[in-house]
Amino acid sequence: MNLLTQQKMYFDIFLGNLSNKIKSSDFLISDDSCTHRLVGLRYDSQTMQEPEITIVCARHEMAAAKQIAFTLGKRIFQKSEVSAMLFHNYTSGQKLRCQDYNEVAKVYAKFICSKKKI
């Protein structure tokens, strides 16, 4: 396998993983310019457990992540303070800690209200 084929294979794996994580998110939160960080969240209303961080993207992943989110119809809320707090304190797969509920709940409320209008 030559280097170009191997790089394409790794890139396809990266995009597939990114796509699956974004697909499993209820919505995404980014910085105000939508260029530095992106964090996905999922809440299971059946178990009523704390929300889970589904994806944490840095600047170098943003272009691909935004394109996938747009294709999947996922909402991106631009809240710099919330995205920074989540980006610096969590990794994919972690549950949200109690002290961070308040800020995330405000964004969740906007998400729920936007779904009802559609």
SVG drawing of the C-alpha trace seen along z (x, -y; Angstrom):
<svg xmlns="http://www.w3.org/2000/svg" viewBox="-43 -35 47 37">
<polyline fill="none" stroke="black" stroke-width="0.4" points="0.0,0.0 1.5,-3.3 1.6,-6.4 -1.2,-8.2 -3.6,-5.2 -2.7,-4.8 -3.4,-8.5 -6.7,-8.3 -7.7,-5.3 -6.9,-7.0 -8.8,-10.2 -11.8,-8.1 -11.7,-6.4 -11.4,-9.9 -14.4,-11.2 -16.4,-8.1 -15.7,-8.4 -16.4,-12.1 -19.7,-11.6 -20.8,-8.9 -20.1,-11.0 -21.9,-14.1 -24.8,-11.8 -25.2,-10.6 -25.2,-14.2 -28.5,-16.0 -26.8,-19.3 -23.4,-21.0 -21.9,-24.0 -19.1,-26.1 -17.3,-29.3 -18.9,-32.5 -16.9,-32.5 -17.4,-28.7 -13.7,-28.3 -11.9,-27.2 -13.8,-24.5 -17.0,-22.3 -18.5,-20.1 -21.4,-17.7 -23.9,-16.7 -26.5,-13.9 -29.2,-13.5 -31.1,-10.3 -34.6,-11.3 -35.4,-7.6 -32.8,-7.2 -32.8,-10.9 -29.1,-10.6 -26.7,-13.5 -25.8,-14.5 -22.9,-12.9 -20.2,-14.6 -20.3,-12.9 -17.5,-14.8 -14.8,-17.4 -13.3,-19.0 -10.4,-21.4 -9.6,-24.0 -8.0,-21.5 -11.2,-19.4 -13.7,-22.2 -14.2,-22.4 -15.0,-18.7 -17.2,-18.7 -19.3,-21.7 -19.8,-20.2 -20.9,-16.9 -23.2,-18.7 -24.8,-20.7 -25.3,-17.5 -26.9,-15.8 -29.1,-18.8 -27.6,-19.2 -28.0,-22.5 -24.8,-24.4 -25.3,-26.9 -22.6,-29.5 -21.8,-30.1 -18.1,-30.8 -18.1,-30.6 -19.9,-27.3 -17.9,-25.7 -14.6,-26.8 -15.7,-25.3 -16.7,-22.0 -13.7,-21.9 -11.1,-22.4 -12.8,-20.1 -14.2,-17.1 -13.4,-14.5 -15.7,-12.4 -17.7,-9.9 -17.6,-11.7 -20.8,-12.6 -21.5,-16.2 -20.7,-17.1 -23.3,-18.7 -21.5,-22.1 -21.8,-22.5 -25.5,-21.6 -26.8,-25.2 -24.9,-26.6 -25.6,-23.6 -29.3,-23.5 -29.8,-27.0 -28.5,-25.8 -30.6,-22.6 -33.7,-24.8 -33.0,-26.7 -32.5,-23.4 -35.9,-22.0 -37.7,-25.3 -36.2,-25.3 -37.3,-21.7 -40.9,-22.6 -41.0,-25.4 -40.0,-23.2"/>
</svg>
